[in-house]
Amino acid sequence: MRRDSGGDVSDGDVSDGDVSRRAWLEAVCGLVGWVGLQASEIACAPKSPPDKARSGEVAIPLESLAEDRRVMVLVAGNPVEVHRGPEGVVARSLRCTHWGCVVRWKPQERVYLCPCHEGRYDENGAVLEGPPPAPLRAVPVRVAGGVVLVGGAPPARN
Ligand code: FES
């Protein structure tokens, strides 16, 4: 150990600035490694049953969808509502057909309301009033083995 301008410094030790830089680099490397691990787990985790889902489909358990319950999922980055009603499970885009704002379900009025220009849609997605030129878009949905599969390509027609 040697004395250096008033402070104890061991041979091989580094200055306070180097310690800070080392600690900072170790912290950054640790964070980068952790983020990389999380990303690889996300990328590798099956998002839906691989033997049932088609490419681009989002899977949710049917049991999580109680009667008249509406859940929102992202399909290719777009908000889609999945609703289990008396006629079965339906899915529709929550993007307003006017300029694409995300509409909100108002359960008391049983309408979808667009916050941008006050477009209104009925509970089936049909335009009630305002500037939307078309109904909310239907999204392909199917139930297989207790799983609701949303999105993907529509079923082929013969
Ligand atoms: S974007 Fe919805 S009414 Fe204009």
Boltz pocket constraint, residues with backbone or C-beta under 6 A from the ligand:
constraints:
  - pocket:
      binder: B
      contacts: [[A, 96], [A, 97], [A, 98], [A, 99], [A, 100], [A, 101], [A, 114], [A, 115], [A, 116], [A, 117], [A, 118], [A, 119], [A, 130], [A, 131], [A, 132]]
      max_distance: 6.0
